[in-house]
Amino acid sequence: MAWYDANARIMPWRVGPQARRAGDTPDPYRIWLSEVMLQQTTVAAVKDYFHRFTMRWPTVTALAAAADEDVMAAWAGLGYYARARNLLKCARVVVADHGGQFPTTRDGLLGLPGIGPYTAAAIAAIAYDLPETVVDGNVERVMARLHDLHLPLPTAKPELIEFARRLTPRQRPGDYAQAVMDLGATICTPKSPACGICPWRAPCAARSEGTAQQLPKKLPKKPKPIRLGIAYVGRRTDGAFLLQRRPDKGLLGGMLGWPGSEWAEIPPQESPPVAADWRDLGAEARHTFTHFHLRLAVRVAVIPPEAQPDVGAFIPHDRFRPSDLPTVMRKAFDLARASFEYES
């Protein structure tokens, strides 16, 4: 805790140790929003998104009243779009069922949409200073090294959680949770941990045994399959783009994107969304999801004004913002834009 008091990272959602001692308390809305955003990504990637979200929707009540498409567009680029859908569901439940106030216990938080055990524990500890056990990837790494545990992840997860539970103090548990995460992010890093300046260097079993850089061990990952698809990037002669909102369930659920084929491990059949002179760009938009690599062949066409698409709708040029697209769809657009002589 002494190390954290002197070295706590400054983050836009955090109430630092000095401010907390002075009586400032964290905003549960900001803690919740940051924790949802930080899932599967980094602090550096999240900061700008967090700033934009909280400027536009400063309270959970404001977010609950937002239009779905505005939130999905603001989320574009953060990935894992089910999180954005659950974000809205959760905000609306907090407002409708809890008077705009987040529950103040871990069990109460677990009852909200999109909040699992880790997020519930993090909010309870950081926002309400409850002695909950908070274990993210950084904490797993610190605990594996502190105890020199060679059992591989994910098998080791229950044991690592138990190690963390035993160490969680009843005094300042919120600061403690953030301290261990900061320790993993800045000192006990995946590669080349700075053991010489670590506040836990004396009791660390892995440092003593010289095994820190080998831990935590992980089971070998299965190779990701490659899926293939086609993206049809069409622009009408008046400049409007043909876009389709994807179904709420599934990858990129609720997001705008280019009409296209199914994604499969066999070459897709042509399925253009409207009659036009579609041209193969001879280039692929490539993107990696959690469980597979995607390669989208890009087709482009200038669509006649009288054409009626089978799917999707035309978005006027002045309302089309590439930044509203998920990353893979933006990659397809970047390949296609030169053929339209598009100027951003």
N, C-alpha and C positions, 0 to 999 in steps of 0.2 A: 504494500500500500504506500510506503514511503517512496518507492520508485515511481508509482503511478502519480502521486501528488506532484512530483517534479517533472514527469515526462509524458503526462496524458496528452494524447493527440487532440488537436482542436478540430472539431467537426460541427457542421451547422445544426445538427439535431442534439448535440451533447451539451449538458450542463456540467462543466468541469468541476474538479474537486474543490477548488477555492470558492467558486460561485455557489456550490452546493453547501459548503460550510457557512457561507454568508446568508443562507436561507432560500436561495433560488431552488425551485423544484422543476424537474423535467415535465414537458408537456406530453401526456400519453399519446396524443395524436401524432406528434412528430416522431416519437420513438417507434410507434407502430408503423408509420409510413416508411421510415428509414429501414426498419428490419425487413419489411416486405420487399423493398427495392434492393436490399443488399443480398437477398437470396440468389445464389449462383453467379454473383458478380462482385466487383471490387468497390471500395470506398471511392477511388478516383473516378470510376465510371458513373457513380451514383450522384455525386455532389451537385452537378449542374441540373440533373433531373429533379433532385429534391428541392433545389432553389426555385425552379420554375413551377413545380407543383404547389409549393407553399406560398408563393407569391400570388398564384391564381386561385388556389383553394386553401386559405389559411387555417380553416377549421374543418373538423369532420362533418359539420353541418353543411358547409359550403361544398365539400366534395360530394356528399350524398345527393345534393341537388344538381350536380353537373350532368350534362348529357353524356350518354355512354360513348358516343363517337368522339367527343372532345377528349375524354380521358384516354381512350384507346390511342388517339392520335398523339397525345402528349407522352404516352408511354412508348411509342414507336422507337425501336433501337435498343431498349433495355432487355428485350427477349422474354421468353417464358410468359406469353401473353395471358395465360390463365390467371396469372397473378393479378393482372390489371382488372380482369373481370371480377375476381374475388375481392379486390380492393373496393370496388363499387358496392358489391353485395354487402360486405362487412360494414362500410360506412353507413349504408341505408339501414341495416339492422341496429347499429349503435344509436342512430337517430330515432328510429321508429320504436324500438323496444327498450332502450336504455336512456332515453331523454338526452341524447347527444353526449353521454359520458361513458367512457370505456369501463368495463367491469374492473374491480380493484383486486381480484384474486386470479391465480393461475387457472383454476377450474372455470371461473366465469369467463375468462378470455378464451379458453378452449371451446366454449360454446359458440363462438363467432365464426362466420364463414371464412375459410382460408387461413385460419390460425391453428397451427399445429403445436406439438409439445415444445419445440425449441422457441418459436416466436412467443408463445404464451409465457414461458419462463423468462425470456429476455425482457418483455414488457413489464412483467410483475417485478422483476429485480430492478431494472433501470428506472422505470417510471415511479414505482411505488416502494422501492427499497425493501422488498421482501426477500428472504433468504432462499431463493429458488436456484436450482442448478442449471447454469447456462452453458451449453456445450456446442460450439460451432467447430469448423475445421481447425481454426487456430488453437482452440482449447484442447481438441483431441491431440494435436501435435505436442503441445506443452505437456499434457498428462502422460502421453506415451514415453516421452523422454525423461520426465521427472521420475517415473517409476521403471524405466528401462523395459517397457512391455514390448515383446517381439511378436505377439499374436497379431496377425494382419487385420486391417480393416477390410470390410465392415464387420467381420466377426468380433473384433475387439471392442466395438462400440459400447455394449453394456458395461464392460469392465472399466472403460475410460470414463463413462458417466458416473460410475460409482466412485472412482478416484476423485472426480471433480466434486461430487456431492460431499464427500468427507472433508474437503478443504474449504467449502463455502462457509464463510463466517456469518454470524448473526448481526455483527456490527458492520455497517456500510456495505451490505451485500451488492448493492447496485454498482458502487464504485469498484468493488472487487471483481465483479463479472466483467466490467469494461477493462480493468487492469490486466486480467489474464488474456483477453482478446488482443489488447494492445501489445502485450509481451510477445504473443505469437506472431503478430504482424510486423513487429519492428526489431525484435531481438532473437526470438526462437523461430527464425524463418525456415522455410523448407530447405533451402540450400545455404550452406556456410553460416550456421547460427553463430551469433556473437557471444559465445559462452563466457568469455573473459569479463564482460560487463553485465552479465545477467544477474539480477537480484536473487535468483534461485540457484546460482551455480554451486553453492555448498551442498545442498541436499539432493542435487540432480544426479540420479543413478546413471543415466546415460552418459553424462559428462565424465563421471568417474570411470565408467567402463570404456570410454572412447567410442561409443556407438551412436552418438546423437545424430550424425548425418545419415544413418541408416534407418532412422525412425521418423514417423510411424511406417511400418511395413504395410503393404497393400496387396491384395490378391491381384493376379494379372488381369488386365482388362481384356474383354473379348473384342476382336476387331469390329469396327463399325461397318455395316453394310452400306453400299452406295445405292441410292434411289435416283431414278431419272424422271424428268417431267418436261413439260413445255409451258412457257409463259408467252401469252399473246399480248404484245404491247401495241395497242391501236390508238390512233389519233384521227379524229374527224377533221374534215377540211376546214371547219371553223375553229380548230385548235382544241376542242374538248377531247379528253381522254376517256377511254372505256375502262371502267374499273368495276370490280365485283367485291362485295363484302362477304368474307368467308363465314361459314356457319359458326355459331357460338362455341360449339364443342369441337375439340381437336386442335391441332397445331395452328397457330396464328388465328385462333378463334376470335371472331368479331372484328378482325382487322380488314382494312381495304387492301386489295391486291389486284394483280392482273389476272384475268380469266386464264384458265389453263387446264391441262390434263391432270389425271390422277398421278400421284407419285408412287412409283413401283420400281422393283428391281429388274424389270424387263423394259425394253424400249417402248415408250408410250405411242399410242395411235394419235394421229392428228385429230383435233377437236376444236377447230376455230369457233369463236363465239359469234361471228357475224361474217357474212359473205364479203370478201375483200381480197385483194391481191397480196396475200401474206408472203413475206420474204424471210428466209432463214438467214439470220445474221452470221451464222457460222461461229458463234461464240456461246459460252455457257456462263450463267450466273451460278457460282458455287458457294455453298453455305453448309456449315456443320451444325446439326442439332445434337441434342443429348445422345440419341441412340442411332443416328445415321448421318451420312454425308449426302447432300442433295446437289444434283447437277441439273439446272434448268436450261434447256435450249431456248433461245429467245427468237421469237418471230415478230416481225413488225409489219405494219400496214397503215396506209392512209385510207380512212374509211369514208365512202361516199355519204353525203348528207342525208340521203333518203334511206340508208340502210337501217334495218331494225335488228338489234342484237338479240340472240337467243338467251343470253345471260348478261347480267351486269347492267350498268347505267352509265351515261356520259356525264363526266364532271367538267364543267366549264373551265377553260384555261385559267381564268383569274381566281378560281377556287381550288385549283390543284396545287398541293404542296408535297413535293417528294419526301420531305421530312416526316410526313404523316404515315408513310409506308413502313412496314416492317423491313428489317435489314435485307433479307433475301430479295424482296420485291424492289427495293431501292437499287440493289445491285443490277437487277434486270433492266431497270429504267436507265441506269448509268450507261449500260451497253447500248441501249436503244436511242438515247437522246440525240446522238450525233446524226442519226439518219433522219430525224425530224428537224434538224437545225434548231433545236430547242435552246432557248436562252433563259437561264434561271434569273 
